[in-house]
Amino acid sequence: MSITEIKIAVKQLSQNELAEFVEWLDEFQESLWDRQIEEDLKAGKLDPLIQQAEAAFSEGKCRQI
């Protein structure tokens, strides 16, 4: 199915169906984001940020929540 076909199909949804689709799409996007974060974490891409946050916490520049 092409993007054009998907757009046409979405335009034909009822309000309830559209709301359900939007909810599903939001959850799908969130799962993709979560998967990307997990992959980046495993690959070490977030290590500099983690180290920076740990240093800031150790230096008292932030507090535990």
Sequence and secondary structure as in RCSB ss.txt:
>XXXX:A:sequence
MSITEIKIAVKQLSQNELAEFVEWLDEFQESLWDRQIEEDLKAGKLDPLIQQAEAAFSEGKCRQI
>XXXX:A:secstr
  HHHHHHHHHTS HHHHHHHHHHHHHHHHHHHHHHHHHHHHTTTTHHHHHHHHHHHHTTSS   
